[in-house]
Amino acid sequence: MTAHSTDPFARPTDIDPTTLRRARFSQQGYGRALDHISLIEIANAISIAAEASAGLSEPDVKREALAVFGGRRMTESISARLDAALTWGTENGRLPRRTIGII
């Protein structure tokens, strides 16, 4: 995957989605399905969660990012989607690793 993800991403048309650093938060119980959310936006949520806590382990940052979108249950498919966003974010410099396993 390149810096220009082909995932759809709702944003103002004059903004490159790879430069946008925000995520749309959802209330618990009114969550958005992760397979309907761009990897870029998921990586943004991971970044927001990691920055708010001064760094988290991968399992913890994935759970916090899931909560951003109103989710609670970590299924295999949700975990895989979060892993794909982690990969995209680290490969494109959005999610620096401070130490092994810490985002």
N, CA, C and O atoms as a GROMACS GRO file, in nm:
protein
  412
    1MET      N    1   0.084  -0.117   0.000
    1MET     CA    2   0.000   0.000   0.000
    1MET      C    3   0.089   0.124   0.000
    1MET      O    4   0.193   0.125   0.066
    2THR      N    5   0.052   0.223  -0.070
    2THR     CA    6   0.132   0.344  -0.079
    2THR      C    7   0.075   0.453   0.010
    2THR      O    8  -0.027   0.434   0.077
    3ALA      N    9   0.143   0.566   0.010
    3ALA     CA   10   0.096   0.679   0.088
    3ALA      C   11  -0.040   0.726   0.040
    3ALA      O   12  -0.116   0.786   0.117
    4HIS      N   13  -0.073   0.700  -0.085
    4HIS     CA   14  -0.203   0.739  -0.139
    4HIS      C   15  -0.295   0.619  -0.136
    4HIS      O   16  -0.316   0.553  -0.238
    5SER      N   17  -0.350   0.591  -0.020
    5SER     CA   18  -0.440   0.478  -0.002
    5SER      C   19  -0.559   0.493  -0.095
    5SER      O   20  -0.608   0.604  -0.118
    6THR      N   21  -0.606   0.382  -0.150
    6THR     CA   22  -0.722   0.385  -0.237
    6THR      C   23  -0.852   0.371  -0.160
    6THR      O   24  -0.959   0.374  -0.220
    7ASP      N   25  -0.845   0.357  -0.027
    7ASP     CA   26  -0.966   0.351   0.054
    7ASP      C   27  -1.040   0.484   0.045
    7ASP      O   28  -0.978   0.589   0.044
    8PRO      N   29  -1.173   0.479   0.038
    8PRO     CA   30  -1.250   0.604   0.040
    8PRO      C   31  -1.235   0.672   0.175
    8PRO      O   32  -1.226   0.605   0.278
    9PHE      N   33  -1.234   0.803   0.175
    9PHE     CA   34  -1.215   0.879   0.297
    9PHE      C   35  -1.294   1.009   0.286
    9PHE      O   36  -1.262   1.093   0.201
   10ALA      N   37  -1.396   1.026   0.368
   10ALA     CA   38  -1.478   1.147   0.364
   10ALA      C   39  -1.395   1.264   0.414
   10ALA      O   40  -1.345   1.264   0.526
   11ARG      N   41  -1.382   1.365   0.329
   11ARG     CA   42  -1.301   1.481   0.362
   11ARG      C   43  -1.336   1.594   0.268
   11ARG      O   44  -1.400   1.571   0.165
   12PRO      N   45  -1.296   1.717   0.300
   12PRO     CA   46  -1.313   1.826   0.203
   12PRO      C   47  -1.235   1.792   0.076
   12PRO      O   48  -1.124   1.739   0.084
   13THR      N   49  -1.290   1.821  -0.039
   13THR     CA   50  -1.229   1.781  -0.166
   13THR      C   51  -1.095   1.848  -0.193
   13THR      O   52  -1.016   1.797  -0.273
   14ASP      N   53  -1.068   1.960  -0.130
   14ASP     CA   54  -0.941   2.029  -0.154
   14ASP      C   55  -0.828   1.981  -0.061
   14ASP      O   56  -0.720   2.039  -0.062
   15ILE      N   57  -0.853   1.877   0.017
   15ILE     CA   58  -0.753   1.826   0.111
   15ILE      C   59  -0.711   1.685   0.071
   15ILE      O   60  -0.796   1.599   0.046
   16ASP      N   61  -0.581   1.662   0.065
   16ASP     CA   62  -0.526   1.530   0.038
   16ASP      C   63  -0.549   1.444   0.162
   16ASP      O   64  -0.507   1.483   0.271
   17PRO      N   65  -0.615   1.328   0.150
   17PRO     CA   66  -0.646   1.248   0.269
   17PRO      C   67  -0.522   1.201   0.344
   17PRO      O   68  -0.531   1.172   0.463
   18THR      N   69  -0.408   1.192   0.278
   18THR     CA   70  -0.288   1.146   0.346
   18THR      C   71  -0.228   1.254   0.436
   18THR      O   72  -0.141   1.225   0.518
   19THR      N   73  -0.275   1.378   0.422
   19THR     CA   74  -0.225   1.485   0.508
   19THR      C   75  -0.322   1.517   0.622
   19THR      O   76  -0.285   1.588   0.716
   20LEU      N   77  -0.443   1.467   0.614
   20LEU     CA   78  -0.543   1.492   0.718
   20LEU      C   79  -0.512   1.406   0.839
   20LEU      O   80  -0.490   1.286   0.826
   21ARG      N   81  -0.508   1.466   0.956
   21ARG     CA   82  -0.468   1.394   1.078
   21ARG      C   83  -0.580   1.387   1.181
   21ARG      O   84  -0.556   1.408   1.300
   22ARG      N   85  -0.701   1.357   1.137
   22ARG     CA   86  -0.810   1.347   1.233
   22ARG      C   87  -0.894   1.223   1.204
   22ARG      O   88  -0.882   1.160   1.099
   23ALA      N   89  -0.978   1.190   1.300
   23ALA     CA   90  -1.071   1.078   1.287
   23ALA      C   91  -1.206   1.123   1.341
   23ALA      O   92  -1.214   1.203   1.434
   24ARG      N   93  -1.310   1.072   1.282
   24ARG     CA   94  -1.445   1.105   1.327
   24ARG      C   95  -1.482   1.010   1.441
   24ARG      O   96  -1.494   0.889   1.421
   25PHE      N   97  -1.500   1.064   1.560
   25PHE     CA   98  -1.533   0.985   1.679
   25PHE      C   99  -1.679   0.944   1.675
   25PHE      O  100  -1.764   1.018   1.626
   26SER      N  101  -1.709   0.825   1.726
   26SER     CA  102  -1.845   0.774   1.736
   26SER      C  103  -1.875   0.739   1.880
   26SER      O  104  -1.786   0.700   1.956
   27GLN      N  105  -2.000   0.755   1.920
   27GLN     CA  106  -2.040   0.718   2.055
   27GLN      C  107  -2.051   0.567   2.065
   27GLN      O  108  -2.086   0.499   1.969
   28GLN      N  109  -2.019   0.516   2.183
   28GLN     CA  110  -2.033   0.372   2.207
   28GLN      C  111  -2.179   0.333   2.185
   28GLN      O  112  -2.270   0.401   2.230
   29GLY      N  113  -2.198   0.223   2.116
   29GLY     CA  114  -2.332   0.179   2.081
   29GLY      C  115  -2.378   0.229   1.945
   29GLY      O  116  -2.474   0.176   1.889
   30TYR      N  117  -2.309   0.330   1.892
   30TYR     CA  118  -2.339   0.384   1.760
   30TYR      C  119  -2.215   0.376   1.672
   30TYR      O  120  -2.186   0.467   1.595
   31GLY      N  121  -2.144   0.267   1.685
   31GLY     CA  122  -2.016   0.250   1.617
   31GLY      C  123  -2.027   0.239   1.467
   31GLY      O  124  -2.133   0.211   1.411
   32ARG      N  125  -1.915   0.263   1.403
   32ARG     CA  126  -1.902   0.249   1.259
   32ARG      C  127  -1.824   0.121   1.232
   32ARG      O  128  -1.729   0.090   1.304
   33ALA      N  129  -1.864   0.047   1.131
   33ALA     CA  130  -1.794  -0.076   1.095
   33ALA      C  131  -1.657  -0.042   1.038
   33ALA      O  132  -1.646   0.040   0.947
   34LEU      N  133  -1.552  -0.103   1.093
   34LEU     CA  134  -1.416  -0.070   1.050
   34LEU      C  135  -1.391  -0.099   0.902
   34LEU      O  136  -1.308  -0.033   0.840
   35ASP      N  137  -1.462  -0.196   0.846
   35ASP     CA  138  -1.442  -0.223   0.705
   35ASP      C  139  -1.503  -0.115   0.616
   35ASP      O  140  -1.484  -0.118   0.494
   36HIS      N  141  -1.576  -0.019   0.676
   36HIS     CA  142  -1.629   0.095   0.603
   36HIS      C  143  -1.548   0.221   0.628
   36HIS      O  144  -1.585   0.329   0.581
   37ILE      N  145  -1.439   0.208   0.702
   37ILE     CA  146  -1.356   0.324   0.738
   37ILE      C  147  -1.220   0.309   0.670
   37ILE      O  148  -1.160   0.202   0.670
   38SER      N  149  -1.174   0.418   0.613
   38SER     CA  150  -1.044   0.420   0.547
   38SER      C  151  -0.931   0.381   0.641
   38SER      O  152  -0.933   0.415   0.760
   39LEU      N  153  -0.832   0.310   0.588
   39LEU     CA  154  -0.712   0.278   0.667
   39LEU      C  155  -0.645   0.406   0.717
   39LEU      O  156  -0.587   0.408   0.826
   40ILE      N  157  -0.653   0.512   0.639
   40ILE     CA  158  -0.593   0.640   0.679
   40ILE      C  159  -0.663   0.692   0.805
   40ILE      O  160  -0.596   0.733   0.899
   41GLU      N  161  -0.796   0.690   0.806
   41GLU     CA  162  -0.869   0.739   0.923
   41GLU      C  163  -0.844   0.649   1.044
   41GLU      O  164  -0.834   0.698   1.157
   42ILE      N  165  -0.835   0.519   1.022
   42ILE     CA  166  -0.805   0.428   1.133
   42ILE      C  167  -0.664   0.455   1.186
   42ILE      O  168  -0.643   0.458   1.308
   43ALA      N  169  -0.568   0.476   1.096
   43ALA     CA  170  -0.432   0.510   1.140
   43ALA      C  171  -0.432   0.641   1.217
   43ALA      O  172  -0.358   0.656   1.314
   44ASN      N  173  -0.515   0.736   1.176
   44ASN     CA  174  -0.528   0.861   1.250
   44ASN      C  175  -0.578   0.836   1.392
   44ASN      O  176  -0.528   0.894   1.487
   45ALA      N  177  -0.678   0.748   1.405
   45ALA     CA  178  -0.731   0.716   1.538
   45ALA      C  179  -0.625   0.649   1.624
   45ALA      O  180  -0.616   0.675   1.744
   46ILE      N  181  -0.545   0.562   1.564
   46ILE     CA  182  -0.436   0.497   1.638
   46ILE      C  183  -0.336   0.603   1.684
   46ILE      O  184  -0.290   0.599   1.798
   47SER      N  185  -0.304   0.695   1.596
   47SER     CA  186  -0.211   0.803   1.630
   47SER      C  187  -0.266   0.889   1.744
   47SER      O  188  -0.192   0.924   1.837
   48ILE      N  189  -0.393   0.924   1.736
   48ILE     CA  190  -0.457   1.006   1.840
   48ILE      C  191  -0.451   0.933   1.975
   48ILE      O  192  -0.417   0.993   2.077
   49ALA      N  193  -0.484   0.804   1.975
   49ALA     CA  194  -0.481   0.726   2.099
   49ALA      C  195  -0.340   0.716   2.156
   49ALA      O  196  -0.321   0.730   2.276
   50ALA      N  197  -0.243   0.692   2.069
   50ALA     CA  198  -0.104   0.678   2.115
   50ALA      C  199  -0.052   0.810   2.171
   50ALA      O  200   0.015   0.812   2.275
   51GLU      N  201  -0.082   0.921   2.103
   51GLU     CA  202  -0.036   1.052   2.150
   51GLU      C  203  -0.100   1.089   2.283
   51GLU      O  204  -0.035   1.146   2.370
   52ALA      N  205  -0.229   1.057   2.299
   52ALA     CA  206  -0.300   1.092   2.422
   52ALA      C  207  -0.245   1.020   2.544
   52ALA      O  208  -0.257   1.068   2.656
   53SER      N  209  -0.184   0.904   2.521
   53SER     CA  210  -0.133   0.825   2.633
   53SER      C  211   0.018   0.823   2.641
   53SER      O  212   0.075   0.754   2.726
   54ALA      N  213   0.085   0.898   2.554
   54ALA     CA  214   0.231   0.901   2.547
   54ALA      C  215   0.288   0.765   2.508
   54ALA      O  216   0.398   0.729   2.550
   55GLY      N  217   0.213   0.690   2.427
   55GLY     CA  218   0.259   0.562   2.377
   55GLY      C  219   0.187   0.445   2.439
   55GLY      O  220   0.163   0.441   2.560
   56LEU      N  221   0.151   0.349   2.354
   56LEU     CA  222   0.081   0.230   2.401
   56LEU      C  223   0.137   0.107   2.330
   56LEU      O  224   0.196   0.118   2.222
   57SER      N  225   0.118  -0.009   2.391
   57SER     CA  226   0.151  -0.133   2.323
   57SER      C  227   0.052  -0.152   2.208
   57SER      O  228  -0.056  -0.093   2.208
   58GLU      N  229   0.090  -0.237   2.110
   58GLU     CA  230   0.002  -0.259   1.995
   58GLU      C  231  -0.138  -0.306   2.036
   58GLU      O  232  -0.236  -0.251   1.987
   59PRO      N  233  -0.151  -0.407   2.123
   59PRO     CA  234  -0.288  -0.449   2.161
   59PRO      C  235  -0.368  -0.336   2.226
   59PRO      O  236  -0.488  -0.323   2.199
   60ASP      N  237  -0.304  -0.257   2.310
   60ASP     CA  238  -0.375  -0.148   2.377
   60ASP      C  239  -0.413  -0.037   2.281
   60ASP      O  240  -0.523   0.017   2.290
   61VAL      N  241  -0.324  -0.002   2.190
   61VAL     CA  242  -0.354   0.106   2.096
   61VAL      C  243  -0.463   0.063   1.998
   61VAL      O  244  -0.544   0.145   1.955
   62LYS      N  245  -0.466  -0.066   1.964
   62LYS     CA  246  -0.572  -0.116   1.877
   62LYS      C  247  -0.707  -0.107   1.948
   62LYS      O  248  -0.807  -0.067   1.887
   63ARG      N  249  -0.711  -0.144   2.076
   63ARG     CA  250  -0.836  -0.136   2.152
   63ARG      C  251  -0.883   0.008   2.167
   63ARG      O  252  -1.002   0.036   2.154
   64GLU      N  253  -0.791   0.100   2.193
   64GLU     CA  254  -0.826   0.242   2.206
   64GLU      C  255  -0.876   0.298   2.073
   64GLU      O  256  -0.972   0.376   2.070
   65ALA      N  257  -0.812   0.259   1.962
   65ALA     CA  258  -0.857   0.306   1.831
   65ALA      C  259  -0.996   0.251   1.800
   65ALA      O  260  -1.079   0.323   1.744
   66LEU      N  261  -1.021   0.127   1.834
   66LEU     CA  262  -1.154   0.069   1.814
   66LEU      C  263  -1.259   0.149   1.890
   66LEU      O  264  -1.368   0.172   1.839
   67ALA      N  265  -1.226   0.192   2.011
   67ALA     CA  266  -1.318   0.271   2.093
   67ALA      C  267  -1.349   0.406   2.028
   67ALA      O  268  -1.460   0.458   2.044
   68VAL      N  269  -1.252   0.464   1.955
   68VAL     CA  270  -1.276   0.590   1.884
   68VAL      C  271  -1.396   0.578   1.792
   68VAL      O  272  -1.475   0.671   1.778
   69PHE      N  273  -1.410   0.461   1.730
   69PHE     CA  274  -1.519   0.439   1.635
   69PHE      C  275  -1.641   0.374   1.699
   69PHE      O  276  -1.730   0.327   1.629
   70GLY      N  277  -1.645   0.371   1.832
   70GLY     CA  278  -1.760   0.321   1.905
   70GLY      C  279  -1.762   0.171   1.924
   70GLY      O  280  -1.863   0.115   1.968
   71GLY      N  281  -1.652   0.104   1.893
   71GLY     CA  282  -1.646  -0.042   1.907
   71GLY      C  283  -1.592  -0.085   2.041
   71GLY      O  284  -1.525  -0.009   2.111
   72ARG      N  285  -1.623  -0.211   2.076
   72ARG     CA  286  -1.572  -0.267   2.200
   72ARG      C  287  -1.512  -0.405   2.180
   72ARG      O  288  -1.411  -0.439   2.242
   73ARG      N  289  -1.574  -0.485   2.095
   73ARG     CA  290  -1.534  -0.625   2.078
   73ARG      C  291  -1.428  -0.640   1.971
   73ARG      O  292  -1.445  -0.596   1.858
   74MET      N  293  -1.317  -0.703   2.008
   74MET     CA  294  -1.205  -0.722   1.916
   74MET      C  295  -1.218  -0.860   1.851
   74MET      O  296  -1.170  -0.960   1.906
   75THR      N  297  -1.282  -0.866   1.736
   75THR     CA  298  -1.294  -0.991   1.662
   75THR      C  299  -1.170  -1.009   1.574
   75THR      O  300  -1.088  -0.918   1.563
   76GLU      N  301  -1.155  -1.125   1.513
   76GLU     CA  302  -1.041  -1.149   1.424
   76GLU      C  303  -1.040  -1.053   1.307
   76GLU      O  304  -0.935  -1.000   1.270
   77SER      N  305  -1.157  -1.028   1.248
   77SER     CA  306  -1.162  -0.938   1.133
   77SER      C  307  -1.133  -0.794   1.172
   77SER      O  308  -1.068  -0.722   1.098
   78ILE      N  309  -1.180  -0.752   1.288
   78ILE     CA  310  -1.150  -0.617   1.336
   78ILE      C  311  -1.002  -0.604   1.366
   78ILE      O  312  -0.940  -0.504   1.330
   79SER      N  313  -0.944  -0.703   1.432
   79SER     CA  314  -0.801  -0.702   1.461
   79SER      C  315  -0.719  -0.696   1.333
   79SER      O  316  -0.619  -0.623   1.327
   80ALA      N  317  -0.760  -0.770   1.230
   80ALA     CA  318  -0.688  -0.769   1.103
   80ALA      C  319  -0.696  -0.632   1.037
   80ALA      O  320  -0.597  -0.585   0.980
   81ARG      N  321  -0.812  -0.566   1.043
   81ARG     CA  322  -0.827  -0.433   0.984
   81ARG      C  323  -0.740  -0.332   1.060
   81ARG      O  324  -0.677  -0.247   0.998
   82LEU      N  325  -0.737  -0.341   1.191
   82LEU     CA  326  -0.651  -0.253   1.271
   82LEU      C  327  -0.504  -0.280   1.242
   82LEU      O  328  -0.424  -0.186   1.235
   83ASP      N  329  -0.467  -0.407   1.224
   83ASP     CA  330  -0.328  -0.439   1.186
   83ASP      C  331  -0.292  -0.378   1.052
   83ASP      O  332  -0.181  -0.328   1.034
   84ALA      N  333  -0.385  -0.382   0.956
   84ALA     CA  334  -0.360  -0.322   0.825
   84ALA      C  335  -0.338  -0.171   0.838
   84ALA      O  336  -0.252  -0.114   0.771
   85ALA      N  337  -0.416  -0.107   0.924
   85ALA     CA  338  -0.398   0.037   0.947
   85ALA      C  339  -0.266   0.065   1.018
   85ALA      O  340  -0.199   0.163   0.985
   86LEU      N  341  -0.228  -0.018   1.114
   86LEU     CA  342  -0.098  -0.005   1.180
   86LEU      C  343   0.016  -0.015   1.078
   86LEU      O  344   0.110   0.064   1.080
   87THR      N  345   0.005  -0.113   0.989
   87THR     CA  346   0.107  -0.130   0.885
   87THR      C  347   0.113  -0.008   0.795
   87THR      O  348   0.221   0.044   0.768
   88TRP      N  349  -0.003   0.038   0.749
   88TRP     CA  350  -0.007   0.157   0.663
   88TRP      C  351   0.056   0.276   0.736
   88TRP      O  352   0.138   0.348   0.680
   89GLY      N  353   0.014   0.296   0.860
   89GLY     CA  354   0.063   0.411   0.937
   89GLY      C  355   0.212   0.407   0.964
   89GLY      O  356   0.278   0.511   0.956
   90THR      N  357   0.268   0.291   0.994
   90THR     CA  358   0.412   0.283   1.019
   90THR      C  359   0.492   0.295   0.889
   90THR      O  360   0.598   0.357   0.887
   91GLU      N  361   0.441   0.237   0.781
   91GLU     CA  362   0.511   0.246   0.653
   91GLU      C  363   0.512   0.387   0.597
   91GLU      O  364   0.601   0.423   0.521
   92ASN      N  365   0.412   0.467   0.633
   92ASN     CA  366   0.401   0.602   0.580
   92ASN      C  367   0.438   0.710   0.680
   92ASN      O  368   0.410   0.828   0.658
   93GLY      N  369   0.500   0.671   0.791
   93GLY     CA  370   0.552   0.767   0.888
   93GLY      C  371   0.450   0.829   0.980
   93GLY      O  372   0.483   0.919   1.057
   94ARG      N  373   0.327   0.785   0.974
   94ARG     CA  374   0.224   0.842   1.059
   94ARG      C  375   0.231   0.786   1.201
   94ARG      O  376   0.193   0.854   1.296
   95LEU      N  377   0.280   0.663   1.216
   95LEU     CA  378   0.284   0.595   1.346
   95LEU      C  379   0.427   0.553   1.379
   95LEU      O  380   0.465   0.438   1.354
   96PRO      N  381   0.506   0.643   1.434
   96PRO     CA  382   0.644   0.605   1.469
   96PRO      C  383   0.645   0.508   1.586
   96PRO      O  384   0.565   0.520   1.679
   97ARG      N  385   0.735   0.414   1.581
   97ARG     CA  386   0.753   0.319   1.693
   97ARG      C  387   0.863   0.372   1.782
   97ARG      O  388   0.975   0.395   1.738
   98ARG      N  389   0.830   0.391   1.908
   98ARG     CA  390   0.928   0.443   2.003
   98ARG      C  391   1.024   0.334   2.049
   98ARG      O  392   1.145   0.354   2.052
   99THR      N  393   0.971   0.221   2.082
   99THR     CA  394   1.050   0.103   2.117
   99THR      C  395   0.975  -0.016   2.060
   99THR      O  396   0.865   0.000   2.008
  100ILE      N  397   1.032  -0.131   2.069
  100ILE     CA  398   0.967  -0.249   2.012
  100ILE      C  399   0.828  -0.267   2.073
  100ILE      O  400   0.813  -0.279   2.195
  101GLY      N  401   0.729  -0.269   1.987
  101GLY     CA  402   0.591  -0.291   2.031
  101GLY      C  403   0.518  -0.171   2.084
  101GLY      O  404   0.400  -0.182   2.115
  102ILE      N  405   0.583  -0.056   2.094
  102ILE     CA  406   0.516   0.064   2.147
  102ILE      C  407   0.497   0.163   2.032
  102ILE      O  408   0.591   0.198   1.961
  103ILE      N  409   0.373   0.207   2.018
  103ILE     CA  410   0.337   0.306   1.914
  103ILE      C  411   0.329   0.442   1.980
  103ILE      O  412   0.300   0.541   1.913
   0.00000   0.00000   0.00000
